[in-house]
């Protein structure tokens, strides 16, 4: 999963802010088999699986840095179509 997430981050233009919901939506849309395999292996709730995806994003600090004073919520929707706050990163 880490390699797939890194691939998605590399496709983001440098200097662009993104959140975990964007990565998750891209995983589901473009890498659904990888997403489903990861979800099965993680064997938890959607919230737990997506939390683990966010943790993987955090380990990609050579590609992105956390924007500690910012949270995304205005246009960030969960897969259940609920807007909420989540961590925000900036592509290096």
Secondary structure, DSSP 8 states (H G I E B T S, - for coil): -HHHHHHHHHTS-TT-EEEHHHHHHHHHHH-HHHHHHHHHHHTS-HHHHHHHHHHHHHT-TTTEEEEEEEEE-SS-B-TTS-B--EEEEEE-
